[in-house]
Amino acid sequence: MGLFNKKINKNELYPDNYVDIHSHLLPGIDDGAKNLDDSITLIERLYAFGIKQFRTTPHVLGDVWENSTTTIKEKEALVQAELTKRGYHDIKISASAEYMMDNNFSDLLAADDILTIKDKYVLVEMSFFNPPFNLDEILFQIQYKGYIPVLAHPERYGFYHNDFSEYKKLIDAGCLFQLNILSLSTQYGKEVTKIAQKLLKEGMYTFVGSDTHHKRHIKLMETLANQKTKKLLTPLFQNNIKEFSF
Protein backbone atom coordinates (compact mmCIF):
# COMPACT_ATOMS: atom_id res chain seq x y z
CA MET A 1 0.00 0.00 0.00
CA GLY A 2 1.49 3.32 -1.07
CA LEU A 3 1.56 6.43 1.05
CA PHE A 4 -1.27 7.90 -1.06
CA ASN A 5 -3.54 4.98 -0.11
CA LYS A 6 -2.54 5.00 3.55
CA LYS A 7 -5.46 4.41 5.89
CA ILE A 8 -6.40 7.16 8.31
CA ASN A 9 -8.72 7.28 11.29
CA LYS A 10 -12.33 7.69 10.22
CA ASN A 11 -12.57 11.04 12.03
CA GLU A 12 -9.65 12.37 9.94
CA LEU A 13 -11.43 12.01 6.61
CA TYR A 14 -13.90 14.86 7.02
CA PRO A 15 -12.71 18.40 7.82
CA ASP A 16 -13.98 20.41 10.76
CA ASN A 17 -17.34 22.03 10.06
CA TYR A 18 -18.14 19.57 7.26
CA VAL A 19 -21.85 19.52 6.39
CA ASP A 20 -23.48 16.31 5.15
CA ILE A 21 -26.10 17.51 2.66
CA HIS A 22 -27.71 14.19 1.68
CA SER A 23 -29.02 11.63 4.17
CA HIS A 24 -32.16 9.88 5.34
CA LEU A 25 -32.06 10.37 9.09
CA LEU A 26 -35.63 11.32 9.96
CA PRO A 27 -37.65 8.54 11.60
CA GLY A 28 -40.26 6.50 9.77
CA ILE A 29 -40.59 8.87 6.86
CA ASP A 30 -38.96 6.99 3.96
CA ASP A 31 -36.54 4.08 3.43
CA GLY A 32 -34.04 5.53 5.91
CA ALA A 33 -34.22 5.57 9.72
CA LYS A 34 -37.05 3.34 10.92
CA ASN A 35 -37.81 5.08 14.21
CA LEU A 36 -36.44 7.76 16.54
CA ASP A 37 -33.91 5.48 18.21
CA ASP A 38 -32.65 4.46 14.78
CA SER A 39 -32.32 8.14 13.81
CA ILE A 40 -30.21 8.91 16.86
CA THR A 41 -28.06 5.81 16.37
CA LEU A 42 -27.26 6.80 12.77
CA ILE A 43 -26.46 10.37 13.80
CA GLU A 44 -24.24 9.12 16.63
CA ARG A 45 -22.31 6.90 14.22
CA LEU A 46 -21.80 9.78 11.81
CA TYR A 47 -20.83 11.96 14.76
CA ALA A 48 -18.00 9.48 15.39
CA PHE A 49 -16.60 10.54 11.98
CA GLY A 50 -16.57 14.10 13.28
CA ILE A 51 -19.66 15.08 11.30
CA LYS A 52 -21.78 17.44 13.40
CA GLN A 53 -23.78 19.34 10.78
CA PHE A 54 -26.57 17.64 8.88
CA ARG A 55 -28.92 18.90 6.20
CA THR A 56 -30.95 15.72 5.97
CA THR A 57 -33.07 15.00 2.92
CA PRO A 58 -36.01 12.56 3.12
CA HIS A 59 -37.49 11.38 -0.15
CA VAL A 60 -40.46 13.15 -1.70
CA LEU A 61 -41.66 10.79 -4.40
CA GLY A 62 -45.16 10.78 -5.88
CA ASP A 63 -47.52 8.46 -4.03
CA VAL A 64 -44.65 6.33 -2.66
CA TRP A 65 -43.35 8.84 -0.11
CA GLU A 66 -45.88 11.64 0.03
CA ASN A 67 -43.89 13.68 2.50
CA SER A 68 -45.16 17.21 2.93
CA THR A 69 -43.25 20.21 4.21
CA THR A 70 -45.28 19.99 7.43
CA THR A 71 -44.53 16.28 7.97
CA ILE A 72 -40.83 16.74 7.31
CA LYS A 73 -40.51 19.69 9.70
CA GLU A 74 -42.44 17.84 12.42
CA LYS A 75 -39.97 14.94 12.19
CA GLU A 76 -37.05 17.37 12.21
CA ALA A 77 -38.32 18.94 15.45
CA LEU A 78 -38.70 15.48 16.99
CA VAL A 79 -35.08 14.57 16.22
CA GLN A 80 -33.78 17.95 17.40
CA ALA A 81 -35.61 17.60 20.71
CA GLU A 82 -34.20 14.10 21.24
CA LEU A 83 -30.65 15.21 20.45
CA THR A 84 -30.98 18.03 22.98
CA LYS A 85 -32.41 15.63 25.53
CA ARG A 86 -29.39 13.35 25.07
CA GLY A 87 -26.94 16.24 25.45
CA TYR A 88 -25.83 16.65 21.85
CA HIS A 89 -25.76 20.42 21.93
CA ASP A 90 -23.03 20.63 19.27
CA ILE A 91 -25.04 18.82 16.58
CA LYS A 92 -26.93 20.94 14.09
CA ILE A 93 -29.61 19.40 11.92
CA SER A 94 -32.02 20.83 9.40
CA ALA A 95 -34.38 18.94 7.12
CA SER A 96 -35.14 19.65 3.49
CA ALA A 97 -35.91 16.97 0.91
CA GLU A 98 -34.65 14.89 -1.98
CA TYR A 99 -37.23 15.50 -4.68
CA MET A 100 -37.97 13.02 -7.43
CA MET A 101 -38.44 15.06 -10.60
CA ASP A 102 -41.98 13.89 -11.32
CA ASN A 103 -45.43 15.44 -11.71
CA ASN A 104 -45.78 15.84 -7.95
CA PHE A 105 -42.55 17.84 -7.84
CA SER A 106 -43.74 20.05 -10.68
CA ASP A 107 -46.90 20.78 -8.71
CA LEU A 108 -44.90 21.62 -5.57
CA LEU A 109 -42.63 23.85 -7.61
CA ALA A 110 -45.59 25.69 -9.11
CA ALA A 111 -46.99 26.21 -5.60
CA ASP A 112 -43.62 27.43 -4.23
CA ASP A 113 -43.77 24.61 -1.66
CA ILE A 114 -40.11 23.60 -1.82
CA LEU A 115 -37.69 22.83 1.02
CA THR A 116 -34.21 23.89 -0.06
CA ILE A 117 -31.03 22.38 1.32
CA LYS A 118 -30.11 25.98 2.07
CA ASP A 119 -30.83 29.25 0.33
CA LYS A 120 -31.66 28.42 -3.32
CA TYR A 121 -30.17 24.92 -3.59
CA VAL A 122 -32.73 22.14 -4.25
CA LEU A 123 -31.72 18.46 -4.12
CA VAL A 124 -33.33 16.51 -6.96
CA GLU A 125 -33.11 12.99 -8.32
CA MET A 126 -34.54 10.99 -11.19
CA SER A 127 -35.57 7.39 -11.74
CA PHE A 128 -32.74 4.87 -12.12
CA PHE A 129 -34.54 3.46 -15.16
CA ASN A 130 -34.82 6.57 -17.33
CA PRO A 131 -34.77 10.37 -17.09
CA PRO A 132 -38.05 12.31 -17.11
CA PHE A 133 -39.31 12.84 -20.66
CA ASN A 134 -39.60 16.56 -19.86
CA LEU A 135 -36.30 16.87 -17.97
CA ASP A 136 -35.23 20.04 -19.80
CA GLU A 137 -38.53 21.70 -18.95
CA ILE A 138 -38.28 20.73 -15.27
CA LEU A 139 -34.73 22.07 -15.00
CA PHE A 140 -35.84 25.29 -16.67
CA GLN A 141 -38.77 25.67 -14.25
CA ILE A 142 -36.53 25.06 -11.22
CA GLN A 143 -34.27 27.90 -12.30
CA TYR A 144 -37.12 30.13 -13.45
CA LYS A 145 -38.41 29.92 -9.87
CA GLY A 146 -35.03 31.13 -8.66
CA TYR A 147 -33.65 27.80 -7.43
CA ILE A 148 -30.44 25.95 -8.27
CA PRO A 149 -30.86 22.21 -9.01
CA VAL A 150 -28.38 19.90 -7.27
CA LEU A 151 -28.59 16.48 -8.90
CA ALA A 152 -28.10 13.67 -6.42
CA HIS A 153 -25.72 10.82 -7.31
CA PRO A 154 -25.45 11.31 -11.12
CA GLU A 155 -22.98 8.42 -11.19
CA ARG A 156 -25.84 6.02 -10.41
CA TYR A 157 -27.88 6.79 -13.54
CA GLY A 158 -26.81 3.91 -15.78
CA PHE A 159 -28.49 5.31 -18.88
CA TYR A 160 -25.83 8.04 -18.99
CA HIS A 161 -22.80 5.78 -18.49
CA ASN A 162 -22.06 5.23 -22.17
CA ASP A 163 -22.50 8.84 -23.24
CA PHE A 164 -20.67 11.38 -21.11
CA SER A 165 -21.95 14.17 -23.31
CA GLU A 166 -25.29 13.75 -21.51
CA TYR A 167 -23.59 14.66 -18.22
CA LYS A 168 -22.12 17.74 -19.85
CA LYS A 169 -25.57 18.71 -21.14
CA LEU A 170 -26.96 18.54 -17.60
CA ILE A 171 -24.23 20.84 -16.33
CA ASP A 172 -24.80 23.19 -19.26
CA ALA A 173 -28.51 23.17 -18.33
CA GLY A 174 -27.64 24.52 -14.88
CA CYS A 175 -27.34 21.35 -12.79
CA LEU A 176 -24.74 20.99 -10.07
CA PHE A 177 -23.66 17.43 -9.31
CA GLN A 178 -23.58 15.83 -5.85
CA LEU A 179 -21.42 12.73 -5.41
CA ASN A 180 -22.48 9.95 -3.09
CA ILE A 181 -19.33 9.14 -1.14
CA LEU A 182 -20.62 5.55 -0.99
CA SER A 183 -20.21 5.35 -4.77
CA LEU A 184 -16.46 5.12 -4.11
CA SER A 185 -17.08 1.97 -2.03
CA THR A 186 -18.54 -1.39 -3.06
CA GLN A 187 -22.11 -0.25 -2.32
CA TYR A 188 -23.38 0.21 -5.88
CA GLY A 189 -20.94 -1.94 -7.85
CA LYS A 190 -17.79 -1.48 -9.89
CA GLU A 191 -19.45 0.34 -12.81
CA VAL A 192 -20.83 3.09 -10.58
CA THR A 193 -17.44 3.46 -8.89
CA LYS A 194 -15.74 3.76 -12.28
CA ILE A 195 -18.17 6.48 -13.42
CA ALA A 196 -17.84 8.34 -10.11
CA GLN A 197 -14.07 8.34 -10.47
CA LYS A 198 -14.32 9.61 -14.04
CA LEU A 199 -16.70 12.41 -13.07
CA LEU A 200 -14.29 13.33 -10.28
CA LYS A 201 -11.34 13.34 -12.67
CA GLU A 202 -13.28 15.58 -15.06
CA GLY A 203 -14.07 18.00 -12.21
CA MET A 204 -17.81 17.65 -12.75
CA TYR A 205 -18.89 17.38 -9.12
CA THR A 206 -19.57 20.38 -6.93
CA PHE A 207 -20.80 18.77 -3.70
CA VAL A 208 -20.67 15.47 -1.84
CA GLY A 209 -23.04 13.69 0.55
CA SER A 210 -23.28 10.38 2.37
CA ASP A 211 -26.84 9.36 1.35
CA THR A 212 -26.90 7.41 4.62
CA HIS A 213 -29.96 5.20 5.04
CA HIS A 214 -28.81 2.62 7.57
CA LYS A 215 -25.89 1.27 9.60
CA ARG A 216 -24.51 -0.79 6.69
CA HIS A 217 -23.88 2.42 4.80
CA ILE A 218 -21.90 3.85 7.70
CA LYS A 219 -19.84 0.67 7.95
CA LEU A 220 -18.90 1.04 4.29
CA MET A 221 -17.98 4.69 4.83
CA GLU A 222 -15.27 3.49 7.22
CA THR A 223 -13.56 1.65 4.34
CA LEU A 224 -13.03 4.99 2.57
CA ALA A 225 -10.94 6.51 5.36
CA ASN A 226 -7.64 6.84 3.50
CA GLN A 227 -5.39 9.57 2.18
CA LYS A 228 -6.46 9.04 -1.44
CA THR A 229 -10.15 9.62 -0.76
CA LYS A 230 -9.37 12.61 1.44
CA LYS A 231 -7.25 14.23 -1.28
CA LEU A 232 -9.85 13.55 -4.00
CA LEU A 233 -12.77 14.90 -2.01
CA THR A 234 -11.22 17.86 -0.18
CA PRO A 235 -12.43 20.40 -2.81
CA LEU A 236 -15.99 19.04 -2.52
CA PHE A 237 -15.81 19.02 1.28
CA GLN A 238 -14.80 22.67 1.19
CA ASN A 239 -17.67 23.51 -1.18
CA ASN A 240 -20.10 21.89 1.25
CA ILE A 241 -18.69 23.93 4.12
CA LYS A 242 -18.77 27.17 2.13
CA GLU A 243 -22.35 26.83 0.89
CA PHE A 244 -24.17 24.87 3.59
CA SER A 245 -22.70 25.67 7.00
CA PHE A 246 -25.19 26.73 9.68
C-alpha positions as CSV (number, residue, x, y, z in Angstrom):
1,M,0.0,0.0,0.0
2,G,1.5,3.3,-1.1
3,L,1.6,6.4,1.0
4,F,-1.3,7.9,-1.1
5,N,-3.5,5.0,-0.1
6,K,-2.5,5.0,3.6
7,K,-5.5,4.4,5.9
8,I,-6.4,7.2,8.3
9,N,-8.7,7.3,11.3
10,K,-12.3,7.7,10.2
11,N,-12.6,11.0,12.0
12,E,-9.6,12.4,9.9
13,L,-11.4,12.0,6.6
14,Y,-13.9,14.9,7.0
15,P,-12.7,18.4,7.8
16,D,-14.0,20.4,10.8
17,N,-17.3,22.0,10.1
18,Y,-18.1,19.6,7.3
19,V,-21.9,19.5,6.4
20,D,-23.5,16.3,5.1
21,I,-26.1,17.5,2.7
22,H,-27.7,14.2,1.7
23,S,-29.0,11.6,4.2
24,H,-32.2,9.9,5.3
25,L,-32.1,10.4,9.1
26,L,-35.6,11.3,10.0
27,P,-37.6,8.5,11.6
28,G,-40.3,6.5,9.8
29,I,-40.6,8.9,6.9
30,D,-39.0,7.0,4.0
31,D,-36.5,4.1,3.4
32,G,-34.0,5.5,5.9
33,A,-34.2,5.6,9.7
34,K,-37.1,3.3,10.9
35,N,-37.8,5.1,14.2
36,L,-36.4,7.8,16.5
37,D,-33.9,5.5,18.2
38,D,-32.6,4.5,14.8
39,S,-32.3,8.1,13.8
40,I,-30.2,8.9,16.9
41,T,-28.1,5.8,16.4
42,L,-27.3,6.8,12.8
43,I,-26.5,10.4,13.8
44,E,-24.2,9.1,16.6
45,R,-22.3,6.9,14.2
46,L,-21.8,9.8,11.8
47,Y,-20.8,12.0,14.8
48,A,-18.0,9.5,15.4
49,F,-16.6,10.5,12.0
50,G,-16.6,14.1,13.3
51,I,-19.7,15.1,11.3
52,K,-21.8,17.4,13.4
53,Q,-23.8,19.3,10.8
54,F,-26.6,17.6,8.9
55,R,-28.9,18.9,6.2
56,T,-30.9,15.7,6.0
57,T,-33.1,15.0,2.9
58,P,-36.0,12.6,3.1
59,H,-37.5,11.4,-0.2
60,V,-40.5,13.1,-1.7
61,L,-41.7,10.8,-4.4
62,G,-45.2,10.8,-5.9
63,D,-47.5,8.5,-4.0
64,V,-44.6,6.3,-2.7
65,W,-43.4,8.8,-0.1
66,E,-45.9,11.6,0.0
67,N,-43.9,13.7,2.5
68,S,-45.2,17.2,2.9
69,T,-43.2,20.2,4.2
70,T,-45.3,20.0,7.4
71,T,-44.5,16.3,8.0
72,I,-40.8,16.7,7.3
73,K,-40.5,19.7,9.7
74,E,-42.4,17.8,12.4
75,K,-40.0,14.9,12.2
76,E,-37.0,17.4,12.2
77,A,-38.3,18.9,15.5
78,L,-38.7,15.5,17.0
79,V,-35.1,14.6,16.2
80,Q,-33.8,17.9,17.4
81,A,-35.6,17.6,20.7
82,E,-34.2,14.1,21.2
83,L,-30.7,15.2,20.4
84,T,-31.0,18.0,23.0
85,K,-32.4,15.6,25.5
86,R,-29.4,13.4,25.1
87,G,-26.9,16.2,25.5
88,Y,-25.8,16.7,21.8
89,H,-25.8,20.4,21.9
90,D,-23.0,20.6,19.3
91,I,-25.0,18.8,16.6
92,K,-26.9,20.9,14.1
93,I,-29.6,19.4,11.9
94,S,-32.0,20.8,9.4
95,A,-34.4,18.9,7.1
96,S,-35.1,19.7,3.5
97,A,-35.9,17.0,0.9
98,E,-34.6,14.9,-2.0
99,Y,-37.2,15.5,-4.7
100,M,-38.0,13.0,-7.4
101,M,-38.4,15.1,-10.6
102,D,-42.0,13.9,-11.3
103,N,-45.4,15.4,-11.7
104,N,-45.8,15.8,-8.0
105,F,-42.6,17.8,-7.8
106,S,-43.7,20.0,-10.7
107,D,-46.9,20.8,-8.7
108,L,-44.9,21.6,-5.6
109,L,-42.6,23.8,-7.6
110,A,-45.6,25.7,-9.1
111,A,-47.0,26.2,-5.6
112,D,-43.6,27.4,-4.2
113,D,-43.8,24.6,-1.7
114,I,-40.1,23.6,-1.8
115,L,-37.7,22.8,1.0
116,T,-34.2,23.9,-0.1
117,I,-31.0,22.4,1.3
118,K,-30.1,26.0,2.1
119,D,-30.8,29.2,0.3
120,K,-31.7,28.4,-3.3
121,Y,-30.2,24.9,-3.6
122,V,-32.7,22.1,-4.2
123,L,-31.7,18.5,-4.1
124,V,-33.3,16.5,-7.0
125,E,-33.1,13.0,-8.3
126,M,-34.5,11.0,-11.2
127,S,-35.6,7.4,-11.7
128,F,-32.7,4.9,-12.1
129,F,-34.5,3.5,-15.2
130,N,-34.8,6.6,-17.3
131,P,-34.8,10.4,-17.1
132,P,-38.0,12.3,-17.1
133,F,-39.3,12.8,-20.7
134,N,-39.6,16.6,-19.9
135,L,-36.3,16.9,-18.0
136,D,-35.2,20.0,-19.8
137,E,-38.5,21.7,-18.9
138,I,-38.3,20.7,-15.3
139,L,-34.7,22.1,-15.0
140,F,-35.8,25.3,-16.7
141,Q,-38.8,25.7,-14.3
142,I,-36.5,25.1,-11.2
143,Q,-34.3,27.9,-12.3
144,Y,-37.1,30.1,-13.5
145,K,-38.4,29.9,-9.9
146,G,-35.0,31.1,-8.7
147,Y,-33.6,27.8,-7.4
148,I,-30.4,26.0,-8.3
149,P,-30.9,22.2,-9.0
150,V,-28.4,19.9,-7.3
151,L,-28.6,16.5,-8.9
152,A,-28.1,13.7,-6.4
153,H,-25.7,10.8,-7.3
154,P,-25.5,11.3,-11.1
155,E,-23.0,8.4,-11.2
156,R,-25.8,6.0,-10.4
157,Y,-27.9,6.8,-13.5
158,G,-26.8,3.9,-15.8
159,F,-28.5,5.3,-18.9
160,Y,-25.8,8.0,-19.0
161,H,-22.8,5.8,-18.5
162,N,-22.1,5.2,-22.2
163,D,-22.5,8.8,-23.2
164,F,-20.7,11.4,-21.1
165,S,-21.9,14.2,-23.3
166,E,-25.3,13.7,-21.5
167,Y,-23.6,14.7,-18.2
168,K,-22.1,17.7,-19.9
169,K,-25.6,18.7,-21.1
170,L,-27.0,18.5,-17.6
171,I,-24.2,20.8,-16.3
172,D,-24.8,23.2,-19.3
173,A,-28.5,23.2,-18.3
174,G,-27.6,24.5,-14.9
175,C,-27.3,21.3,-12.8
176,L,-24.7,21.0,-10.1
177,F,-23.7,17.4,-9.3
178,Q,-23.6,15.8,-5.9
179,L,-21.4,12.7,-5.4
180,N,-22.5,9.9,-3.1
181,I,-19.3,9.1,-1.1
182,L,-20.6,5.5,-1.0
183,S,-20.2,5.4,-4.8
184,L,-16.5,5.1,-4.1
185,S,-17.1,2.0,-2.0
186,T,-18.5,-1.4,-3.1
187,Q,-22.1,-0.2,-2.3
188,Y,-23.4,0.2,-5.9
189,G,-20.9,-1.9,-7.8
190,K,-17.8,-1.5,-9.9
191,E,-19.4,0.3,-12.8
192,V,-20.8,3.1,-10.6
193,T,-17.4,3.5,-8.9
194,K,-15.7,3.8,-12.3
195,I,-18.2,6.5,-13.4
196,A,-17.8,8.3,-10.1
197,Q,-14.1,8.3,-10.5
198,K,-14.3,9.6,-14.0
199,L,-16.7,12.4,-13.1
200,L,-14.3,13.3,-10.3
201,K,-11.3,13.3,-12.7
202,E,-13.3,15.6,-15.1
203,G,-14.1,18.0,-12.2
204,M,-17.8,17.6,-12.8
205,Y,-18.9,17.4,-9.1
206,T,-19.6,20.4,-6.9
207,F,-20.8,18.8,-3.7
208,V,-20.7,15.5,-1.8
209,G,-23.0,13.7,0.5
210,S,-23.3,10.4,2.4
211,D,-26.8,9.4,1.4
212,T,-26.9,7.4,4.6
213,H,-30.0,5.2,5.0
214,H,-28.8,2.6,7.6
215,K,-25.9,1.3,9.6
216,R,-24.5,-0.8,6.7
217,H,-23.9,2.4,4.8
218,I,-21.9,3.8,7.7
219,K,-19.8,0.7,8.0
220,L,-18.9,1.0,4.3
221,M,-18.0,4.7,4.8
222,E,-15.3,3.5,7.2
223,T,-13.6,1.7,4.3
224,L,-13.0,5.0,2.6
225,A,-10.9,6.5,5.4
226,N,-7.6,6.8,3.5
227,Q,-5.4,9.6,2.2
228,K,-6.5,9.0,-1.4
229,T,-10.1,9.6,-0.8
230,K,-9.4,12.6,1.4
231,K,-7.2,14.2,-1.3
232,L,-9.9,13.5,-4.0
233,L,-12.8,14.9,-2.0
234,T,-11.2,17.9,-0.2
235,P,-12.4,20.4,-2.8
236,L,-16.0,19.0,-2.5
237,F,-15.8,19.0,1.3
238,Q,-14.8,22.7,1.2
239,N,-17.7,23.5,-1.2
240,N,-20.1,21.9,1.2
241,I,-18.7,23.9,4.1
242,K,-18.8,27.2,2.1
243,E,-22.3,26.8,0.9
244,F,-24.2,24.9,3.6
245,S,-22.7,25.7,7.0
246,F,-25.2,26.7,9.7
